[in-house]
Amino acid sequence: MPTATFTNFLDRARTVSDLRAASSLLHWDQETYMPDGAAAVRAEQSATLETLTHQMATSGEYAAMLETVRQESERGELEGWEQKLVEESHREFERSRKLPDEFVREMSRAQSLAHHAWRKAREQQDFSIFAPLLEQIVGLKRQAAEYFGYAENPYDALIDQYEPGMLASQLRPVFDRLRKGTGELLQKIADAGTPPDDSVLFTDFDPEQQLAFSKKIIQQLGFDFNTGRVDLSAHPFCTSFGSSDVRLTTRIFRDDLRSCLFGLMHEAGHGMYEQGFAPQLVRTPLAAGTSMGIHESQSLLWENMVGRSEEFWQWAFPEIAGTFPDRLAGFDSLSFFRAINVMKPSFIRVEADELTYNMHIILRFEIEDDLINGRMSVADIPAVWNQKSQEYLGIVPPNDSLGCLQDIHWSFGGFGYFASYTLGKLYAAMFFNRATEQLPDLRQQIARGEFGSLLGWLRENLHQWGKSKNASQLANDICGRSLTETDFLAYLDRKIERVYGKG
Ligand code: ZN
C-alpha cells in the first residue's frame, strides 16, 4: 500500500503530466492541421498552459509534498518504482529551480532573435548575420552551465539535459575510436570500386501508395494503430500524450522512395518505445524515454538494423515490388538492399548515411566543447568546420549554408544535443547484438516478416522501464557492458561486405 502522502504526491504528478500532454497536443496540432491564421493566438494559448504547468510544478506546496515523500523514500517506506518517481521528480524540480526567472526570460529572448538571424543567415549564406547572436547564446549557455553546476567540464552540464549523467570525458575516447574506425571503413568502400546503383530510388512514386505501404510496414513491425496514428508534417516527428496515444508524422517526396518509408519506420521505433512503458508509470514523469540517446536507439534499431537489413528485404521486397511493379522491375531483394545502403560522404547531416553520419556529429561535438570552454571563438566556426569536414569526410562545403549554418540546434541553444544522435546508433547496435544472442532465430524471423519476438524482447528489457532506469543502467543490465563503439563498427563492417562485396 502506498502511503497517503505518496498518493497525494502522485495525484499532483499526474495533474502536471496531464497539463504537459495537453501542451503537446496543441503543439502536434500546430504542426499538422492548424490553419496558418491561428498561429498568434495558439502561441498565447500554449504559453498560458506552459506557465500554469510551470507554476504547479515549482510551487511551494509542491516543494513541500516532494520533500515529505523524499523523507519517506529515505526511510524505505516506498516501493521500487515509487522511489524512482520521487527521485526523478526531485531531479526535474532541482533542475528547473536552478535557473533564475530573469535568466530564463533573457535566454528565451536571445533564442527567438537568434532563430530569426539563423534563418536569414542560412538563406543568404552569410555566417556574419548569425555570429553576434550565436556569441550571445554561447555566453548564456556558459552561464547556464554555472547555474546547473558540474564537476570537471561546463559542457557536461549541457549534455546532461539530454543524456543524464553522461560526461564529455566519457564520450571523447569513444568518439575518437569511432572516427578512426569510420575512416577505415570509408577506405574499404573506396577500395571496393563501383558503388551499387541506387538510381531506382529517385524515379517517381505515387505519394498515396508510398504512405499506404509505409503504414502497412510499421503495423507489421508492431506499431499499434489502436493507440497511435500517422499524419503528415513538414518535419517528421513522434509525440505522445501517454502510452495510449502516440502520434507519428512523416513526409513524402515523389522522387525519393526513402523519405516516407524509412522516416516512418524511424518514428515508429520512437513510437513503440512510448507505447511500451509499464502501466504504473502512466501519467507520471517516468513515462518517458530515459535519454535522447536511448530514444534514438529505438528508432534507429527499427529503421537501420531491421529496416535496412538484407533479411528484412527478403521478406519485404516482394511486397514493395507488388506495390510499384513498373518502377522496381529489374531489381531483386539483394540489389534493392544494396541500393538503400549506399554510403558516401555528403554535406548535410540529416541526409547522411549510417556510416558517415557520425562524422557530422563528432565534428559538432568537438566544436561545441571548444566553444563552451572558451578554447575557440564563434568567429572561428566556419574555418574550423571546413577544416574538420575536409579531415573527417574528405569534402569541404562550398558555402556555410551547406556547412556550419545547416542545423537549427545552436539557434535555440541546443548545445549538448548532437551527441545523442550518435549515442543512439551505438546503443542500437549493442542492443540488437544482444537480442540476436538471446533470440538465436531472430534473423530468420525478420526474413519471414515476423517481428513479435524482437518487440517483446525490447518491451521486457527496455521499454517497460521508461525513466526508472537510466541509459548506463540499461546498457549494463541488457548488455553487461557500458557504452562502446565496437558493436556498431562491426555491424557496419559486415554490412559493407554485403553492400560493396562481389557476392
Ligand atoms: Zn529520431
Boltz pocket constraint, residues with backbone or C-beta under 6 A from the ligand:
constraints:
  - pocket:
      binder: B
      contacts: [[A, 266], [A, 270], [A, 295], [A, 296], [A, 299]]
      max_distance: 6.0
